[in-house]
């Protein structure tokens, strides 16, 4: 007896011994044959001889269909590998169909419909993800899997489900815009429920899945109108401060360019209460400023400042505050905020321009009408700020308002001397004359 036969005999004997010790194995009427077939197909599978596994596996499937779930678990893997290697499209399709049927038989004999239905969907997805005529099947399988699992469906599977929705629509499937959006809401609700108890690492992964799902929604080309969002989701937000609904509203209104609606502002405020971010705080501030609520606008710009370490973002927020203060007539405070902006971004030309505008607009407020030279120093101060901004057009306009050489001479002053600009400006400038008229 050669070594190979001895090894095979020992393996068979050991396998029989292990199998006898196992519970929940229904060997049928031909126990010895069934056990031998089980050893033959599992050994073939272990050595990746999938073709050799087919005959003993099929015998078990036909004669002992309720033997054990393992014949279906292993059977799916065997037919999947056969299908992957098969070049003949007809034979390949036969293998795939057999694999799908094995999922159904496993459910028939061993239940576990929730998990097996999802496995079946994954199996089909692996082969039919780029086959247009199979898109309805993928949509059907993932829809059924979701109905069974709902929020327990893994987020990666939910991405595949949304992709099947996209592909089904792309392939001409009959799914209306409201139906697509309803599925999108249910999918994102499921992930939101999973995130509540997830680790930070898993939350990050789920956020990536949500980003993909959002992109797939847009790819379906659904018509997300402002009116649709207000009519269908607005009433839901009226019932309470539901963060998930608020996020959906905000996302859809962002995609639909509807952020000018009051509902978008309301949704943003709810999101900010629960998950404060610089971007949302800034948006709320800007909306309040547009609506004329300057106090609320400044409040949210100040909140935004606490939510970023980025100097450019801080500079932008301070300048926004400066502009609101300017509208309120708070010129000194406005300049102070603009200077805070420059402390974070010294090259921020908009801040220099803003201070220049404050000075240019202060002539009537600051003039004493006792000295033409002193009254016009505000324009020199403005010119200096525009120069820092590199704004040559406004530099020229400011320079046109400088004191004339005759006014400087008449008041006994000299070009080039340092003079103090009074009023709230309170800064020192170098006296210059305006260009002579041609």
KARA-V760542 format. One record per residue. N is the residue number from 1. RES is the residue in one letter. D_FIRST is the distance of its C-alpha to the first C-alpha in Angstrom with 2 decimals. Layout:
n: <N | N>
res: <RES | RES>
d_first: <D_FIRST | D_FIRST>
//
This chain:
n: <1 | 2 | 3 | 4 | 5 | 6 | 7 | 8 | 9 | 10 | 11 | 12 | 13 | 14 | 15 | 16 | 17 | 18 | 19 | 20 | 21 | 22 | 23 | 24 | 25 | 26 | 27 | 28 | 29 | 30 | 31 | 32 | 33 | 34 | 35 | 36 | 37 | 38 | 39 | 40 | 41 | 42 | 43 | 44 | 45 | 46 | 47 | 48 | 49 | 50 | 51 | 52 | 53 | 54 | 55 | 56 | 57 | 58 | 59 | 60 | 61 | 62 | 63 | 64 | 65 | 66 | 67 | 68 | 69 | 70 | 71 | 72 | 73 | 74 | 75 | 76 | 77 | 78 | 79 | 80 | 81 | 82 | 83 | 84 | 85 | 86 | 87 | 88 | 89 | 90 | 91 | 92 | 93 | 94 | 95 | 96 | 97 | 98 | 99 | 100 | 101 | 102 | 103 | 104 | 105 | 106 | 107 | 108 | 109 | 110 | 111 | 112 | 113 | 114 | 115 | 116 | 117 | 118 | 119 | 120 | 121 | 122 | 123 | 124 | 125 | 126 | 127 | 128 | 129 | 130 | 131 | 132 | 133 | 134 | 135 | 136 | 137 | 138 | 139 | 140 | 141 | 142 | 143 | 144 | 145 | 146 | 147 | 148 | 149 | 150 | 151 | 152 | 153 | 154 | 155 | 156 | 157 | 158 | 159 | 160 | 161 | 162 | 163 | 164 | 165 | 166 | 167 | 168 | 169 | 170 | 171 | 172 | 173 | 174 | 175 | 176 | 177 | 178 | 179 | 180 | 181 | 182 | 183 | 184 | 185 | 186 | 187 | 188 | 189 | 190 | 191 | 192 | 193 | 194 | 195 | 196 | 197 | 198 | 199 | 200 | 201 | 202 | 203 | 204 | 205 | 206 | 207 | 208 | 209 | 210 | 211 | 212 | 213 | 214 | 215 | 216 | 217 | 218 | 219 | 220 | 221 | 222 | 223 | 224 | 225 | 226 | 227 | 228 | 229 | 230 | 231 | 232 | 233 | 234 | 235 | 236 | 237 | 238 | 239 | 240 | 241 | 242 | 243 | 244 | 245 | 246 | 247 | 248 | 249 | 250 | 251 | 252 | 253 | 254 | 255 | 256 | 257 | 258 | 259 | 260 | 261 | 262 | 263 | 264 | 265 | 266 | 267 | 268 | 269 | 270 | 271 | 272 | 273 | 274 | 275 | 276 | 277 | 278 | 279 | 280 | 281 | 282 | 283 | 284 | 285 | 286 | 287 | 288 | 289 | 290 | 291 | 292 | 293 | 294 | 295 | 296 | 297 | 298 | 299 | 300 | 301 | 302 | 303 | 304 | 305 | 306 | 307 | 308 | 309 | 310 | 311 | 312 | 313 | 314 | 315 | 316 | 317 | 318 | 319 | 320 | 321 | 322 | 323 | 324 | 325 | 326 | 327 | 328 | 329 | 330 | 331 | 332 | 333 | 334 | 335 | 336 | 337 | 338 | 339 | 340 | 341 | 342 | 343 | 344 | 345 | 346 | 347 | 348 | 349 | 350 | 351 | 352 | 353 | 354 | 355 | 356 | 357 | 358 | 359 | 360 | 361 | 362 | 363 | 364 | 365 | 366 | 367 | 368 | 369 | 370 | 371 | 372 | 373 | 374 | 375 | 376 | 377 | 378 | 379 | 380 | 381 | 382 | 383 | 384 | 385 | 386 | 387 | 388 | 389 | 390 | 391 | 392 | 393 | 394 | 395 | 396 | 397 | 398 | 399 | 400 | 401 | 402 | 403 | 404 | 405 | 406 | 407 | 408 | 409 | 410 | 411 | 412 | 413 | 414 | 415 | 416 | 417 | 418 | 419 | 420 | 421 | 422 | 423 | 424 | 425 | 426 | 427 | 428 | 429 | 430 | 431 | 432 | 433 | 434 | 435 | 436 | 437 | 438>
res: <X | X | X | X | X | X | X | X | X | X | X | X | X | X | X | X | X | X | X | X | X | X | X | X | X | X | X | X | X | X | X | X | X | X | X | X | X | X | X | X | X | X | X | X | X | X | X | X | X | X | X | X | X | X | X | X | X | X | X | X | X | X | X | X | X | X | X | X | X | X | X | X | X | X | X | X | X | X | X | X | X | X | X | X | X | X | X | X | X | X | X | X | X | X | X | X | X | X | X | X | X | X | X | X | X | X | X | X | X | X | X | X | X | X | X | X | X | X | X | X | X | X | X | X | X | X | X | X | X | X | X | X | X | X | X | X | X | X | X | X | X | X | X | X | X | X | X | X | X | X | X | X | X | X | X | X | X | X | X | X | X | X | X | X | X | X | X | X | X | X | X | X | X | X | X | X | X | X | X | X | X | X | X | X | X | X | X | X | X | X | X | X | X | X | X | X | X | X | X | X | X | X | X | X | X | X | X | X | X | X | X | X | X | X | X | X | X | X | X | X | X | X | X | X | X | X | X | X | X | X | X | X | X | X | X | X | X | X | X | X | X | X | X | X | X | X | X | X | X | X | X | X | X | X | X | X | X | X | X | X | X | X | X | X | X | X | X | X | X | X | X | X | X | X | X | X | X | X | X | X | X | X | X | X | X | X | X | X | X | X | X | X | X | X | X | X | X | X | X | X | X | X | X | X | X | X | X | X | X | X | X | X | X | X | X | X | X | X | X | X | X | X | X | X | X | X | X | X | X | X | X | X | X | X | X | X | X | X | X | X | X | X | X | X | X | X | X | X | X | X | X | X | X | X | X | X | X | X | X | X | X | X | X | X | X | X | X | X | X | X | X | X | X | X | X | X | X | X | X | X | X | X | X | X | X | X | X | X | X | X | X | X | X | X | X | X | X | X | X | X | X | X | X | X | X | X | X | X | X | X | X | X | X | X | X | X | X | X | X | X | X | X | X | X | X | X | X | X | X | X | X | X | X | X | X | X | X | X>
d_first: <0.00 | 3.77 | 6.72 | 8.38 | 6.56 | 6.80 | 10.25 | 11.17 | 10.59 | 12.63 | 15.12 | 15.65 | 16.21 | 18.55 | 20.33 | 20.97 | 22.36 | 24.61 | 25.80 | 26.77 | 28.87 | 30.64 | 34.00 | 35.59 | 32.59 | 33.56 | 30.41 | 32.46 | 31.85 | 28.19 | 26.88 | 23.13 | 23.34 | 25.59 | 23.38 | 20.38 | 22.77 | 24.12 | 20.85 | 20.09 | 23.57 | 23.94 | 20.75 | 22.04 | 25.41 | 24.27 | 22.80 | 25.98 | 24.35 | 27.30 | 27.12 | 23.67 | 25.20 | 28.03 | 26.59 | 25.08 | 28.13 | 30.57 | 29.06 | 29.74 | 33.17 | 34.10 | 32.74 | 33.00 | 35.75 | 36.73 | 33.25 | 34.03 | 36.01 | 32.87 | 31.94 | 35.33 | 35.28 | 31.90 | 32.83 | 36.01 | 34.23 | 31.72 | 34.58 | 36.71 | 34.20 | 33.76 | 37.56 | 38.06 | 35.87 | 37.17 | 39.88 | 40.85 | 43.64 | 43.16 | 39.45 | 40.17 | 42.83 | 40.51 | 38.06 | 41.03 | 42.44 | 39.17 | 39.12 | 42.72 | 42.03 | 39.23 | 41.89 | 44.13 | 41.46 | 40.65 | 44.37 | 44.52 | 41.82 | 42.07 | 45.60 | 45.96 | 48.20 | 49.88 | 46.90 | 44.90 | 47.95 | 48.35 | 44.68 | 45.24 | 48.33 | 46.51 | 43.72 | 46.39 | 48.39 | 45.51 | 45.43 | 49.01 | 51.10 | 52.48 | 52.53 | 56.12 | 55.52 | 53.13 | 55.67 | 56.97 | 53.49 | 53.05 | 56.51 | 55.80 | 52.52 | 53.99 | 57.16 | 55.24 | 53.13 | 56.37 | 58.04 | 55.23 | 54.94 | 58.38 | 58.95 | 55.40 | 54.05 | 52.82 | 55.36 | 52.89 | 52.41 | 56.19 | 56.49 | 54.10 | 56.22 | 59.40 | 57.77 | 56.90 | 60.58 | 61.66 | 59.33 | 60.35 | 64.01 | 63.28 | 61.63 | 64.71 | 63.74 | 66.63 | 67.09 | 70.66 | 71.78 | 72.41 | 68.96 | 67.30 | 69.40 | 68.66 | 64.90 | 65.50 | 67.46 | 64.78 | 62.08 | 64.21 | 65.23 | 61.58 | 61.00 | 64.27 | 63.09 | 59.81 | 61.72 | 63.74 | 61.02 | 58.97 | 58.59 | 60.56 | 57.45 | 56.57 | 60.21 | 60.19 | 57.17 | 58.92 | 62.05 | 60.12 | 58.80 | 62.41 | 63.56 | 61.01 | 62.05 | 65.69 | 65.01 | 63.22 | 66.24 | 68.53 | 66.20 | 66.64 | 70.32 | 71.68 | 75.44 | 76.05 | 79.83 | 81.99 | 83.41 | 79.98 | 78.98 | 82.31 | 82.32 | 78.73 | 78.03 | 81.52 | 82.10 | 78.82 | 79.98 | 83.34 | 81.68 | 80.56 | 79.27 | 75.70 | 74.10 | 71.32 | 73.88 | 76.06 | 73.22 | 72.57 | 76.27 | 76.63 | 73.57 | 74.69 | 78.27 | 77.19 | 75.18 | 78.07 | 80.66 | 82.41 | 82.95 | 86.70 | 86.43 | 87.41 | 84.13 | 82.23 | 84.35 | 83.81 | 80.03 | 80.08 | 82.03 | 79.50 | 76.63 | 78.62 | 79.22 | 75.51 | 73.94 | 76.76 | 76.31 | 78.70 | 78.34 | 79.16 | 81.98 | 83.47 | 83.26 | 84.99 | 87.65 | 88.27 | 88.55 | 91.05 | 93.02 | 93.19 | 94.39 | 97.10 | 95.69 | 96.06 | 95.65 | 92.24 | 91.29 | 92.06 | 90.22 | 86.98 | 87.38 | 87.75 | 84.64 | 82.78 | 83.82 | 81.98 | 78.73 | 78.22 | 78.01 | 78.51 | 81.89 | 82.38 | 81.87 | 84.25 | 86.85 | 86.61 | 87.07 | 90.08 | 91.72 | 91.22 | 93.00 | 95.72 | 96.37 | 96.76 | 99.13 | 101.13 | 101.57 | 102.78 | 105.40 | 103.75 | 104.09 | 103.81 | 100.70 | 99.29 | 99.79 | 98.15 | 95.02 | 94.95 | 95.18 | 92.27 | 90.33 | 91.27 | 90.17 | 86.60 | 86.94 | 89.85 | 89.37 | 89.72 | 92.48 | 92.91 | 94.02 | 96.65 | 97.83 | 98.14 | 100.33 | 102.36 | 102.89 | 104.02 | 106.61 | 107.75 | 108.31 | 110.32 | 113.53 | 115.46 | 114.20 | 115.05 | 118.19 | 121.35 | 123.65 | 125.44 | 123.70 | 122.22 | 120.17 | 118.77 | 117.98 | 115.99 | 113.86 | 111.21 | 110.51 | 109.94 | 107.49 | 105.74 | 105.69 | 103.94 | 101.12 | 100.72 | 100.56 | 97.65 | 95.92 | 96.69 | 98.55 | 101.19 | 102.56 | 103.44 | 104.62 | 107.17 | 108.34 | 108.75 | 110.66 | 113.13 | 114.19 | 114.84 | 118.44 | 120.79 | 122.19 | 125.65 | 124.57 | 122.99 | 126.16 | 128.50 | 126.75 | 126.94 | 123.20 | 121.19 | 118.03 | 115.23 | 116.37 | 114.05 | 115.10 | 113.74 | 112.80 | 114.09 | 113.25 | 109.68 | 108.32 | 109.75 | 108.34 | 109.85 | 110.07 | 111.73 | 114.80 | 114.59 | 116.76 | 115.78 | 115.82 | 119.21 | 119.79 | 119.97>
//
